[in-house]
Amino acid sequence: MDADRSELDCLRAAIEASGDAAYDWDVRTGAISWLGDAEGILGVKRLVEVAQAERYLGRVSPSCIAELRRAHTDQAQTGNRFACTYQLRRGDNRYTWIEDRGRFELSENGEPTRIVGTLRCIDEQKRDNHRLARLANFDDLTGQYNRGRLREALEHSVAYAVRYKSRGVYLQIGIDNLSLILDTYGREVADQVILAASRELDRNLRASDVIGRIANDQFGVVLNGCSGGDISTTVEKILLAVEQASVVTDKGYLPVTASVGAVSFPDSVRTAHEAMAKSDVALEKARRSGHNCFNLYDMSEEQLGALRDNLAVAELVQRALRDKRFSLYFQPVVEAGSGQPAFYECLLRMFDDDNRAIPAGEFLPIAEKMGLVRSIDRFVLELVLEELRQSPDVHLALNISSLSTTDPSWLRTLIANVQRQPDLARRLVVEITETTALQDIKETIRFVAALREMGCRVALDDFGAGYTSFRHLQELAIDIVKIDGSFVKTIAERPNSRLFVTTLQSFADGLGLMTVAECVETADIARILVEHNIGYLQGYHFGRPSPERLWLAPPAAAQPASGDAAREPCSPKRGVSERPTARH
């Protein structure tokens, strides 16, 4: 008996520590006994208030009761486990979300006698899921449509205009000098400028118009039923509206202006991809004319040819996604002291209709501009996870675009795979570029936290290429910092490059960060980096990207590439010959 009481006490302590409640429900009498934090979860002062099935079920939301009864009915005769979620009215009359997991116990005759299970409050999880679902369609800062959702609305408007011979206009609105405002006043003021511009656009657009935030400093607007003659009047109204979006700083009012690029449909474009590409060209031309300017799309033959090439690449990417004509190449990241591979960075190659391999740098910038990069990122994630499943000892890294850091489907895919096979997370390094981190530092911090909670390591790629401060390294709570190749390639001849590397390594040592030097092209550069205590090295000196699974070969120290390949300069991450996956 003492042993039984001890076991019960341990069980009670474990349930209370989890914050859950456990129940034992007598099916024949309806009596329910509870363990754990039932009072806290259900918001009752006395358990007698929920000690009978009738009283408990009376608290389940009418919209959810059918789901709970279905879960019970489906498993009542089998004894299998069930799981369902529903809303329950607490003692204070507030509703809470409950996850109910349980199992029926059966008599010798196969009749259900008891239900035993646990309840867990999942309000926070529901809020996170709601936020992720919202991020799939809406911009987190302004509440406007995001780029993907706006592109869908634009596609619908263009198709409608083509079919019913109506007209419309697509505007790309860029806030002037937002990067300068960010550098001068900081992120908070820059966000205030974006919000102020967003509010003024809302106030001055018709109910039939559609607005979305398509980039850090840019909005897209679909003007349905707007003819060419109305464009100038409408744009002038918008420019004046943005001028009203003044923001107060500690140094006084900060004036806000915008530039606008426009394209009419279906006269000049017949797809959303074309509209976004041509309005982007028009916006750049407007910005070259100064602040507060407007340009209606009008391209030279040379520009038109470049645009046609871009659209052809976008179509090729779409076909490759449909036909799964992508493949991974692998480049080793080696320990500086031993030269042994620590992990491999995955680089993406696409194959055209003639099965010719195309490096990511030749199609990813266009894919990102055309709104296709999220699909590529999700496809790459599946490829990398499959490699990890096939080789249980290898560690791999993949790099994702800024759009995918707020893509709930990308994160859900990773979570689902990690739940089925937890060891995948500890062998996966997710790389985000410095530019990505800067676009929304708060959102990046949340994204990094979610990855690390799963067990993944997170690397900040191309550090030094942008404006990330050493303070940001601490805020982001990353695991790895990768030194931009521009500093590595010049470390032998430029004192400033050597000073940057020395300072970064010292800071990384203080934070316990792992450092990786990219674009290590020669033995001399490798030697200098080892002298500066850089932990890991990556570059052509230790191996070019290869489709071969190098980790399957017999163990050996990584050797420099021989012949011409060893002397070929390391291509920049944003160049056309090598580019890491998905910023790839």
C-alpha positions, 0 to 999 in steps of 0.5 A: 500500500505504501508503494502504491501511495508513493507511485500515486504521489509521484504521478500527481507531482509529475502532472502538477509540474506539467501544468496539465490536468488528468481525469478518470471518467466513469462512463456508467455513473458519469463521475469524474475525478481529477488530478493536477491543475484542473482548477486552474485550467477550468477556472473553478474554485471547487472540483465538485463543479466539474465532478459530473459528466453532465456538468463538464459537457455543459461547459464545452462550447456548443460549436465544439461539442459535436467534435468531442462527441465524435472523438468519443464515439469513434474510439469508444469501442476500440480502446484506441487513443483519441485527441481533440481540441475544443473551447470550454467555458471557464468558471469566470465565463471566459472561454479557453482552448483545451487539448483533450487526449485520452483512451477508453477502457473496456470491460471483458465484453468490450463495453466502454467503462471508463475514459482516462486522459489529460487536459491541456490549455492551448490558448497560447498555441492557438494565438501563435497559430492564428498569427502564423495564419495571418502572416501567410496573407498579411503584413505583420506591421501594417496589417495590409496584404503581404506580397504573395496575397497582393499578387493573387489579388492582382492576378485576379484583377488582370484576368478579369480585365482581360476577360471583360475588356475593362481596365485597371492600374497597378501602382508600386509606391516606394517611400523615399529615403527609408534606408537613410531614415533607418540609419539616422533615427533607428528602426522604431522611427522607420516603422512609424514612417511606414505605418503613417504612409500606410494609414494615409494610403488607406484613407485616400483609396477607394473601397474597391482598390487593393493595397499590400506591403510588398517590400520593406519600403514599398507598397503595391496598389491595384486600382480596379476600373481605373482608365489611363486618363485617370492615372495622373490624377489618382497618383497626384492624390496619393503623393499628396496623401503620403506628404501628410504622413509626417512623423514626429521625432526628438528633432521635430517633424520628419517629412515623408515623401514617396515615388510611384511607378505605374503600369496599366492593364491589360494594355501593357501587361496581361499577368501579375508577374508582368505588372509587378516587373514593369511597375518596378522598372517604372518606380526605379525610373521615378526615383532617379528623377528625384523625390515625390515623382511619378513614372508611367511604364514606358520601356526602351527596346533594351529594357523590354528585352531584359524584362522578356528574359526575366519573364522567361526565367520565371516561367522556367522556374515554374516549370522546374517546380512543377517537374521537380527539376532541382538538385542539391550540390554540397560544399564542405565547411571544415574545422580550421585546425584539422581540415575535417568537414564539420557540416556541408552547405547545400547549394541549389541547382535548377535544370532547364528543358535541355537538362543543363544545370543552372546555378541559383544566382542566375534565377533566384533574384528573378524568382524572388522578384516574381514571388516564386522564392517561397515555393523554392524554399519549401522545395529545398527544405524537403530535399535537405530533410530527405538527405538528413533522413538518408544519412543519419550522421551528416550535418547540413546547412540551408539558407532561406530567403527573407520571405520564408522567415515569415512563411508559416507553411515553411515552419510548419513543414519543418516542425512536422518533420522534426516531430516525427524524427527529432534528430533532424533538428540537431543536424540542421543549420538554418542560415539567414542573411544579414540583410534578412535579419535587418528587414525586421529584427523583432520578427527575425528574433522570433523566427530564430527562437522557434528554430532553436527551440526545435533544436536547430542551429541558426547561422547569420550569413554574409556578416559584414556585408550590411549594417548589422551591429555587434549588438544585433548578434547578441539580440538574435541569439544565433549559434553561428556567424559567417564572415562575409567573403569580401573581408576574407579574400582581402585579409592578407593585404588589407589591415581593415579586413584583418581588424574586422575579422579580429574584432568579430572573433573576439566578440564571438568568443565572448558570446560563445558563437561559432565563426565560419570564414567564407570564400577561403581561396588560398592556403595563405588565407587559410593560415591567417584565419587559423592564426586569428582563431577562426573556428571553421573555413569554407571555400574553393581551397577546401572543395567546390560544390559537388552533387556527390555525397562527400560524407559517404566517402572514406574519412579523410581531411578535406583537400584543396581543389586541384588544378584550375579549380583551386585557382578559380576565385570564389564567387560572391554569394550574390554572384551568378556562379555559386549561391547558397540555397534559397538565398541559395 
